[in-house]
Amino acid sequence: MSQVRLRVCALCILDGHVLLIEHKSFAPEDPLLPESYWILPGGVVERGETLDEALTREMMEETGLECRVGSLLFIKELLYPYPGPGVEAQGSLHHSVSLGFFCTVTGGEMITGKDPEYPDDRQVILKVSWLPLADLDHYDLYPPFLADYILAQKPEGLHNAVPEFFNSAQ
């Protein structure tokens, strides 16, 4: 791969629940990764699209929900294969930078959406759900820091959060 992908994702918390998508593994051949995991709604920013436009579009495509984009919460860089001792060609299969934003759902009707990049028989979105914050430890969340990050936040403080940086190992 010759480019770094810029991605956006939405952290939506409502009444003690967080909006997450069950997604097939992006590297099913890797035995260290689960077959599926729960991620925040979002995706790649298209050329000519603002971050807000990209996130609003991705939310609608994946969840059927409309949202208002709020403050930047975190920046996550992902290199796959992961950097580390003995890893050859780190980032040769995937390199992305994700910007996580606090978002508020403003309308729409929740559906399990589709990723327009894939045909119907190869969809990667399995399910969309509001998962209880108290039960997050029962689910495989990705990236690895996500459950701890969500549980450490006070929903009323997300409007003024100071963005945090996470790398591939987190």
C-alpha positions as CSV (number, residue, x, y, z in Angstrom):
1,M,0.0,0.0,0.0
2,S,1.4,3.4,-0.9
3,Q,-0.8,5.7,1.1
4,V,-1.9,6.5,4.6
5,R,-5.6,6.5,5.0
6,L,-7.3,9.3,7.0
7,R,-10.3,7.9,8.9
8,V,-12.9,9.4,11.2
9,C,-15.0,7.7,13.9
10,A,-17.8,8.7,16.2
11,L,-18.1,8.1,20.0
12,C,-21.8,8.4,20.8
13,I,-22.9,7.8,24.4
14,L,-26.6,7.8,25.4
15,D,-28.2,6.8,28.7
16,G,-25.3,4.6,29.8
17,H,-24.8,2.9,26.4
18,V,-22.3,3.4,23.6
19,L,-23.0,3.0,19.9
20,L,-20.8,0.3,18.4
21,I,-20.6,-1.8,15.2
22,E,-19.7,-5.5,15.2
23,H,-17.2,-5.8,12.3
24,K,-15.5,-8.7,10.7
25,S,-11.7,-8.7,11.2
26,F,-9.7,-6.8,8.7
27,A,-7.0,-9.4,8.9
28,P,-8.8,-12.8,9.2
29,E,-5.6,-14.7,8.6
30,D,-4.0,-13.3,11.7
31,P,-4.6,-15.8,14.6
32,L,-3.9,-13.0,17.2
33,L,-7.1,-11.1,16.1
34,P,-10.6,-12.2,16.8
35,E,-12.9,-13.1,13.9
36,S,-15.0,-10.0,14.7
37,Y,-14.8,-7.1,17.0
38,W,-16.8,-4.0,18.0
39,I,-15.7,-0.7,16.7
40,L,-16.9,2.9,16.6
41,P,-18.9,3.9,13.5
42,G,-16.8,5.7,10.9
43,G,-14.5,5.3,7.9
44,V,-12.2,6.8,5.3
45,V,-12.4,10.5,4.5
46,E,-12.9,11.0,0.8
47,R,-11.1,13.6,-1.3
48,G,-12.9,17.0,-1.1
49,E,-14.9,16.0,2.0
50,T,-14.6,17.8,5.3
51,L,-14.1,15.7,8.4
52,D,-17.6,16.6,9.6
53,E,-19.1,15.6,6.2
54,A,-17.2,12.3,6.2
55,L,-18.3,11.4,9.7
56,T,-21.9,12.3,9.0
57,R,-21.9,10.2,5.8
58,E,-20.2,7.2,7.5
59,M,-22.7,7.3,10.4
60,M,-25.6,7.3,8.0
61,E,-24.1,4.5,5.8
62,E,-23.3,2.2,8.7
63,T,-26.0,2.9,11.3
64,G,-28.9,4.9,9.6
65,L,-28.4,7.6,12.2
66,E,-27.9,11.3,11.8
67,C,-25.4,13.0,14.1
68,R,-23.9,16.3,15.2
69,V,-20.1,16.2,15.2
70,G,-18.5,17.6,18.4
71,S,-15.0,17.8,19.7
72,L,-12.0,15.8,18.7
73,L,-11.3,13.2,21.4
74,F,-8.4,11.1,20.2
75,I,-6.0,10.4,17.4
76,K,-5.1,6.7,16.7
77,E,-2.3,5.6,14.3
78,L,-2.4,2.1,13.1
79,L,0.3,0.2,11.3
80,Y,-0.4,-3.4,10.4
81,P,1.7,-5.5,10.7
82,Y,2.3,-3.9,14.1
83,P,5.7,-2.2,14.7
84,G,8.0,-4.0,17.0
85,P,11.1,-6.2,17.2
86,G,11.3,-8.6,14.4
87,V,8.4,-7.3,12.4
88,E,9.3,-7.0,8.8
89,A,7.7,-4.4,6.5
90,Q,5.7,-2.8,9.3
91,G,2.7,-1.0,8.0
92,S,3.0,-2.7,4.6
93,L,-0.5,-4.0,4.6
94,H,-2.3,-1.1,6.4
95,H,-1.4,2.3,7.6
96,S,-4.2,4.7,8.8
97,V,-4.7,7.6,11.1
98,S,-8.1,7.8,12.8
99,L,-9.6,10.9,14.4
100,G,-12.2,10.1,17.0
101,F,-14.9,12.7,17.6
102,F,-17.6,13.0,20.3
103,C,-20.9,12.9,18.4
104,T,-24.6,13.3,19.4
105,V,-27.3,11.3,17.6
106,T,-29.8,13.8,16.2
107,G,-32.2,11.6,14.2
108,G,-32.6,8.7,11.8
109,E,-33.6,5.1,12.4
110,M,-31.0,2.6,13.5
111,I,-30.2,-0.1,10.9
112,T,-27.3,-2.4,10.3
113,G,-25.8,-0.6,7.3
114,K,-23.5,-1.6,4.5
115,D,-20.0,-0.7,3.5
116,P,-20.4,0.6,0.0
117,E,-16.8,-0.5,-0.8
118,Y,-17.9,-4.2,-0.7
119,P,-20.5,-6.2,-2.5
120,D,-23.4,-7.7,-0.5
121,D,-21.8,-11.1,-0.3
122,R,-18.6,-9.7,1.2
123,Q,-20.0,-7.2,3.8
124,V,-17.9,-6.5,6.9
125,I,-20.6,-4.9,9.1
126,L,-22.3,-7.6,11.1
127,K,-24.4,-5.7,13.6
128,V,-25.1,-2.2,15.0
129,S,-26.0,-1.9,18.7
130,W,-26.1,0.4,21.7
131,L,-24.0,-1.7,24.2
132,P,-24.3,-1.0,27.9
133,L,-21.2,0.7,29.3
134,A,-21.3,-1.6,32.3
135,D,-20.9,-4.7,30.0
136,L,-18.0,-3.5,27.7
137,D,-15.6,-6.0,29.2
138,H,-17.8,-8.8,27.7
139,Y,-17.0,-7.7,24.1
140,D,-13.9,-7.6,21.9
141,L,-13.5,-3.9,21.2
142,Y,-11.0,-2.5,18.8
143,P,-8.7,-0.6,19.1
144,P,-7.5,-2.2,22.3
145,F,-7.6,1.1,24.3
146,L,-11.2,1.8,23.4
147,A,-13.1,0.2,26.4
148,D,-10.8,1.7,29.0
149,Y,-11.0,5.1,27.2
150,I,-14.8,5.1,27.1
151,L,-15.2,4.0,30.7
152,A,-12.7,6.7,31.9
153,Q,-14.8,9.5,30.3
154,K,-17.6,11.4,32.0
155,P,-20.1,12.0,29.2
156,E,-20.7,15.6,30.3
157,G,-17.0,16.3,29.9
158,L,-16.6,15.0,26.4
159,H,-17.6,18.4,25.0
160,N,-14.3,19.9,26.3
161,A,-12.0,16.8,26.2
162,V,-8.3,17.3,25.5
163,P,-7.4,15.0,22.5
164,E,-5.2,12.0,23.3
165,F,-2.8,10.1,21.0
166,F,-2.7,6.3,20.7
167,N,-0.3,4.3,18.6
168,S,-0.4,0.8,17.1
169,A,0.6,-0.9,20.3
170,Q,-2.4,0.6,22.2
